[in-house]
Amino acid sequence: HVQLVESGGGSVQVGGSLRLSCVASGDTISRYCMGWFRQIPDKEREGVATTYTGVYTDDVRARFTNYADSVKGRFTVSHDNAKNTLYLQMDSLKPEDTATYYCAARTGHRLSCHLGADFGYWGQGTQVTVS
């Protein structure tokens, strides 16, 4: 089983940027569908982005990478398999982006890697505050 640890959260000004990291241990991220989610207390959890890092061609990987409409054009998910790490680059941050951000992983076919899928492994979360 994989263990996930997020880092990189903090407080930033409106329009600023932040990069979150998710370091995995116990297994390699290329074996999983990976995702970023965010949650505000007493609100529904929102899927931010999902990707399958085991796809090596950029054009092909893009077909298995999904973003929530609210972050398209502003957030970018990437990875470094050598470091077993997933990243979320967040640009043009808005107050609405304030939330606890979680890294997640799931097993299954790559076609099941999307924002509505059930993810079985989660990190502890990292807080992002935009003001």
Disulfide bonds with the S-S distance in Angstrom:
Cys22-Cys103 2.04
Cys33-Cys113 2.06
